[in-house]
Amino acid sequence: MEVDKEETQNQQQKHQQVHLFYCVESEELARKVAGHSDLITLQSINWRNFDDGFPNLFINNAEDLRGQHVAFLACFSSPGVIFEQLSVIYALPRLFVASFTLVLPFFPTGSFERMEEEGDVATAFTMARILSNIPISRGGPTSLVIYDIHALQERFYFGDQVLPLFVTGIPLLKQRLLQLPESDKIAVAFPDDGAWKRFHKLLDHFPMVVCVKVREGDDRIVRIKEGNPAGCHVVIVDDLVQSGGTLIECQKVLAAHGAAKVSAYVTHGVFPKRSWERFAHKNEGGMENAFAYFWITDSCPHTVKAISNKRPFEVLSLAGSIADALLI
């Protein structure tokens, strides 16, 4: 134990202290991040509003930040909170900080990254342009940490004033799967080719099933494109969930082909309009209990609060991974 403690102290001596600010919604996650390292110190912001509703913000201890490494943990959960957070994000690098890191676990417009017809607005590009204009700190461009962005090519949407670091939550899933009984009978399923391209190399030691949507008349039906789920505990993996309709259709086809159990993992549990309720266990049997487990991360704080202590949901925290990304 003394050797391990000494190694930890030696590693920490190689890194610099980081001052971590956070938005209101991300306070719980920020506290978990700080709990992973003595080198991460939490700092606070007074989030207030004028009578007209516009932000009245104050960065506490701003005079002490000169020459320090600073980070901000953001959560763009709705358009209404983005402006006040951007105001702080643009202000922090100007305080003569040694470096600035923005952690945005969920890039909310990531699924709107392309135009299918003239007139479509690719808001993923708009958000990337806004973040690309964060002022440069004394140490250079802002480091931008994002988890499982919807399309990897979105890295090219960002300008040279930011350095995007795309991280994945898949190691958290792999660790959890190894803790399950009969972990040798687990297979991984992907709801479409896009998810397979995105994640299969990270999960290549598991048997795989790839689903696909095919058009039958006016309907789009989920079918199994390749792989055999029979007798396995099949875990559907994707980057995010909105209404959950595709996951439900995948569960049905996997069960029909003999899957012993079906679970799901998404890094970002967005679940607008409380759509998580479609998956909550309500009584014995029936569609409500179709998923044995539903794993999400804490990238969407509103969802984490809503599904607390509700089966089949489990939260795999990004806190340790974020702490590692912040160490300089």
Secondary structure, 3 states (H helix, E strand, C coil): CHHHHHHHHHHHHCCCCEEEEECHHHHHHHHHHHHCCCCEEECCEEEEECCCCCEEEEECCHHHCCCCEEEEECCCCCHHHHHHHHHHHHHHHHHCCCEEEEECCCCCCCCCCCCCCCCCCCHHHHHHHHHHCCCCECCECEEEEEECCCCHHHHHHCCCCEEEEEECCHHHHHHHHHCCCCHHHEEEEECCHHHHHHHHHHHCCCCEEEEEEEEECCEEEEEEEECCCCCCEEEEEEEEECCCHHHHHHHHHHHHCCCCEEEEEEEEECCHHHHHHHCCCCCCCCHHHCCCCEEEECCCHHHHHHCCCCCCEEEECCHHHHHHHHCC
